[in-house]
Amino acid sequence: MAAFALKAEIIDRIAITVDRLVITESDLRRQISLAAFMNGEVADFSPKSRRTMAERLIEQALIRNEMKLTRYPQTESYEADASMEEARKKYPSVAAYLETLGKYRLDERDLREYLLWQLTLVRFTNSRFRVGLQVAPIEVEDYYVKNLAGKSKLTVEQATPQIEEALIGERLNKSLYAWLDEVRTRTRVEIREESFK
């Protein structure tokens, strides 16, 4: 019995800690698989890909910590139903959809959690950083001249809603990443290098 116990394998290893939040190697693999599944790509588990995903998961952990501190409301499971249905519609049958999920070593629970988090992340980001963001008419015109004039059939008036959304999106991302950089400087992040070889 003792010999059997000595042969026990390590099932999962800690790859990253963000304060007290732990990200395991299986978390990294699952997130890479989910992103690949959603994009219809082959999952890439190379060290470079794992490092890129690690950075995303660190950012997500910082946001999760902030949400916990501010008691941000969690998204309800049913709110991912429409996104789940959209994912299923990409396949000719439920069987093909489930088979593809299986090829990525995922199940519907993994996908639902992923989609719920994406929805929560968008809502949190909008509530935290979108409030008060505005675009002046001159900015819309400048954007149109630089990016769409001569390339689009839309007039500046017709393109205004999309341009405003693009400019607000840029500002929102800039605010989010500035905040993440600031929060990271005061957060203990430990990356275990052996997980990325």
C-alpha positions as CSV (number, residue, x, y, z in Angstrom):
1,M,0.0,0.0,0.0
2,A,2.8,2.4,0.9
3,A,4.6,1.7,-2.4
4,F,1.3,2.5,-4.3
5,A,1.0,5.8,-2.4
6,L,4.6,6.8,-3.3
7,K,3.7,6.3,-7.0
8,A,0.8,8.7,-6.9
9,E,1.1,11.4,-9.6
10,I,0.7,15.1,-9.3
11,I,-2.7,15.8,-10.9
12,D,-2.3,19.6,-11.2
13,R,0.3,22.2,-10.4
14,I,0.0,25.8,-9.4
15,A,1.2,28.0,-12.3
16,I,0.4,31.4,-11.0
17,T,-0.8,33.0,-7.8
18,V,-2.4,36.5,-7.7
19,D,-2.6,37.4,-4.1
20,R,-4.5,34.4,-2.7
21,L,-6.1,33.4,-6.1
22,V,-4.5,30.3,-7.6
23,I,-4.3,29.6,-11.3
24,T,-3.3,26.0,-12.1
25,E,-1.8,24.5,-15.2
26,S,-5.1,22.9,-16.0
27,D,-6.7,26.3,-15.8
28,L,-4.2,27.5,-18.4
29,R,-4.9,24.5,-20.7
30,R,-8.7,24.9,-20.3
31,Q,-8.6,28.6,-21.2
32,I,-6.4,28.0,-24.2
33,S,-8.8,25.2,-25.4
34,L,-11.8,27.4,-24.8
35,A,-10.4,30.3,-26.8
36,A,-9.4,27.9,-29.6
37,F,-12.8,26.3,-29.6
38,M,-14.6,29.7,-29.8
39,N,-12.3,30.9,-32.7
40,G,-12.4,27.5,-34.6
41,E,-8.6,27.2,-34.2
42,V,-6.2,24.4,-33.2
43,A,-5.3,24.7,-29.5
44,D,-1.7,25.9,-29.1
45,F,-0.1,24.8,-25.8
46,S,3.4,26.0,-26.7
47,P,5.3,27.9,-23.9
48,K,4.6,31.2,-25.8
49,S,0.9,30.5,-25.9
50,R,0.8,29.5,-22.3
51,R,2.6,32.7,-21.3
52,T,0.2,34.8,-23.3
53,M,-2.8,33.1,-21.7
54,A,-1.1,33.5,-18.3
55,E,-1.1,37.3,-18.8
56,R,-4.8,37.2,-19.6
57,L,-5.6,35.1,-16.6
58,I,-3.6,37.4,-14.3
59,E,-5.6,40.4,-15.7
60,Q,-8.8,38.4,-15.1
61,A,-7.7,37.6,-11.5
62,L,-7.1,41.3,-10.8
63,I,-10.6,42.0,-12.1
64,R,-12.1,39.2,-10.0
65,N,-10.4,40.5,-6.9
66,E,-11.8,44.0,-7.6
67,M,-15.3,42.5,-8.2
68,K,-15.1,40.7,-4.9
69,L,-14.0,43.8,-3.0
70,T,-16.8,45.9,-4.5
71,R,-19.3,43.1,-4.3
72,Y,-20.1,43.3,-8.0
73,P,-23.1,41.2,-8.8
74,Q,-22.4,37.8,-10.4
75,T,-24.0,36.9,-13.7
76,E,-26.7,34.2,-13.4
77,S,-26.2,30.9,-15.3
78,Y,-29.3,31.4,-17.5
79,E,-27.8,34.6,-18.9
80,A,-25.4,32.5,-21.0
81,D,-28.2,30.6,-22.7
82,A,-28.2,32.8,-25.8
83,S,-24.4,32.6,-26.2
84,M,-24.5,28.8,-25.7
85,E,-27.2,28.6,-28.4
86,E,-25.0,30.7,-30.8
87,A,-22.1,28.3,-30.1
88,R,-24.3,25.3,-30.9
89,K,-25.6,26.8,-34.1
90,K,-22.1,26.8,-35.7
91,Y,-22.4,23.0,-36.0
92,P,-24.8,20.9,-38.1
93,S,-26.0,18.9,-35.2
94,V,-25.9,18.7,-31.4
95,A,-23.8,15.5,-31.8
96,A,-21.2,17.4,-33.9
97,Y,-21.1,20.2,-31.4
98,L,-20.6,17.9,-28.5
99,E,-18.0,15.9,-30.4
100,T,-16.0,19.0,-31.2
101,L,-16.2,20.1,-27.6
102,G,-14.8,16.7,-26.6
103,K,-11.9,17.0,-29.1
104,Y,-10.9,20.1,-27.2
105,R,-11.3,18.2,-23.9
106,L,-14.1,20.5,-22.9
107,D,-17.7,20.0,-21.9
108,E,-20.7,22.3,-21.8
109,R,-20.1,23.3,-18.2
110,D,-16.6,24.6,-19.2
111,L,-18.2,26.6,-22.1
112,R,-21.0,28.0,-20.0
113,E,-18.5,29.2,-17.3
114,Y,-16.3,30.8,-20.0
115,L,-19.3,32.6,-21.7
116,L,-20.6,33.7,-18.3
117,W,-17.3,35.2,-17.4
118,Q,-17.1,37.0,-20.8
119,L,-20.5,38.5,-20.2
120,T,-19.6,39.5,-16.6
121,L,-16.3,41.0,-17.8
122,V,-18.0,43.2,-20.4
123,R,-20.6,44.4,-17.9
124,F,-18.0,45.1,-15.2
125,T,-15.8,47.0,-17.7
126,N,-18.7,49.0,-19.0
127,S,-20.0,49.9,-15.6
128,R,-16.5,50.8,-14.3
129,F,-14.9,52.6,-17.3
130,R,-17.5,53.5,-19.9
131,V,-19.5,56.0,-17.7
132,G,-18.9,59.5,-18.9
133,L,-17.0,58.6,-22.1
134,Q,-18.0,60.9,-24.9
135,V,-16.9,61.6,-28.5
136,A,-16.9,65.0,-30.0
137,P,-18.3,65.5,-33.6
138,I,-14.8,66.7,-34.7
139,E,-13.3,63.3,-33.5
140,V,-15.9,61.4,-35.6
141,E,-15.0,63.5,-38.7
142,D,-11.3,63.0,-38.1
143,Y,-11.8,59.2,-37.7
144,Y,-13.9,59.0,-40.9
145,V,-11.3,60.9,-42.9
146,K,-8.4,58.8,-41.6
147,N,-10.1,55.4,-41.8
148,L,-13.2,55.3,-44.0
149,A,-13.1,58.1,-46.6
150,G,-12.9,56.5,-50.0
151,K,-13.1,53.0,-48.5
152,S,-16.7,52.9,-47.4
153,K,-20.0,53.6,-49.1
154,L,-21.3,55.1,-45.9
155,T,-21.4,58.9,-45.4
156,V,-19.9,60.3,-42.2
157,E,-23.5,60.7,-40.8
158,Q,-24.4,57.1,-41.5
159,A,-21.1,55.8,-40.0
160,T,-21.3,58.0,-36.9
161,P,-22.8,55.4,-34.5
162,Q,-20.1,52.8,-35.5
163,I,-17.3,55.4,-35.3
164,E,-18.5,56.6,-31.8
165,E,-18.6,53.0,-30.6
166,A,-15.1,52.4,-31.9
167,L,-13.7,55.5,-30.3
168,I,-15.4,54.8,-27.0
169,G,-14.1,51.2,-27.2
170,E,-10.6,52.5,-27.6
171,R,-10.9,54.8,-24.6
172,L,-12.5,52.2,-22.5
173,N,-9.7,49.7,-23.3
174,K,-7.1,52.4,-22.5
175,S,-8.7,53.2,-19.2
176,L,-9.0,49.5,-18.3
177,Y,-5.4,48.7,-19.1
178,A,-4.1,51.7,-17.3
179,W,-6.1,50.6,-14.2
180,L,-4.8,47.0,-14.6
181,D,-1.2,48.2,-14.7
182,E,-1.8,50.3,-11.6
183,V,-3.5,47.5,-9.7
184,R,-0.8,45.0,-10.7
185,T,1.9,47.2,-9.2
186,R,0.3,46.8,-5.7
187,T,-0.7,43.1,-6.1
188,R,1.5,40.1,-5.3
189,V,1.8,38.0,-8.5
190,E,3.9,34.9,-8.5
191,I,4.6,33.1,-11.8
192,R,6.1,29.6,-11.4
193,E,8.5,29.4,-14.3
194,E,8.5,25.5,-14.5
195,S,4.9,25.7,-15.8
196,F,6.0,27.6,-18.9
197,K,8.9,25.4,-20.2
